[in-house]
Amino acid sequence: MALIKQSLFIIVSILLLLYSFSVNAGIFGFFNRESFLLSPPVQGQLLESGKAVVGKTIYRELYYDGRHLDQTVTDQQGRFTFPASSIRTSTPTSMFGNDSLMQHIYFRKADGNEFTLWLAKLFYEGDQDSFTLKEQLIKLECDIANNAQTYDVPVQENPDHNIVVHTLCNLNAG
């Protein structure tokens, strides 16, 4: 009988603890899932020495609350597009949340050489939805004959910081 009472006490204690945790979880954001924009739409053109690179796969990897990968193929003018990408996550509201978002767009030649068309790490909430970022990602002109460069792109909405971008695309970085 004592064993049954002890077991019942443990079960009730666990249930009360779980209920208490679920009630207080909203405070810490564990179960609050919200939409989070990983990337605005992307439009670009892949070139090699000014000539369109046709029928090649372009990859987009987005790292935030896990890895998110998609791909597209260049058309007859070397153009490529990616739609906006969002996830449902509790990370932005969680006290244990990640504070950065990595955007990586790249192309691989048949010989395995990888060309980074766009690599940005965003640290400030809202940068992924900023006019500055949208303006850059909607007009990528990427010539793989170019050498990649790193740009400090001033954020129009928040002049106190820049978005650092490593790219071989032509940017109007101001």
Residue, then its C-alpha position, 0 to 999 in steps of 0.5 A: m500500500a505504501l508503494i502505491k501511495q508513493s507511486l501516486f504521489i510521484i505521478v501527481s507531482i510530475l503532472l503538477l510540474l508539467y502543468s506548471f511548466s506549460v503555464n510558464a513556458g509562454i514566459f520563456g517562449f518555449f512553445n510560442r511559434e511565430s513566423f520568421l523570415l529567413s530570406p526575402p525573394v532572390q533574383g540574379q544572373l549567373l555569368e562567366s566572363g559576361k556570358a550567361v551560364v545556362g542550366k546550372t544548379i544554384y543552391r541557397e542554404l539558410y542557417y537559423d534554427g537548423r539548416h534550410l536548403d533549396q535549389t534552382v536552375t539557371d534559365q537561357q539567360g543565366r537567370f535564377t530566382f528563389p522565393a522568400s523563405s520563412i519558417r515557424t519557430s520559437t527561437p526568436t522569442s526563446m531566451f536560448g534563441n540563436d542571435s544570427l542568421m546565415q544566408h549562403i547562395y552558391f554555385r558548383k562547377a562540374d570540377g567541384n569548385e564552389f563559387t559563393l555568390w552571396l554569403a551574409k551573416l545577419f546579427y540584428e533582428g529585422d535585417q533579414d526583412s530590411f529594404t537594404l537586403k531586399e534591394q541587394l538580393i533582388k538584383l544579383e549579377c554574379d560573374i564567376a570570373n570575378n574575385a569574391q570581395t567583402y562589403d560592408v553594406p550600410v542598413q538604411e533603416n539602421p545607420d548604426h550598423n552594416i550587413v557584411v556580405h562576401t560575394l563575387c556579385n556586383l553590389n552597389a554597396g554605397 
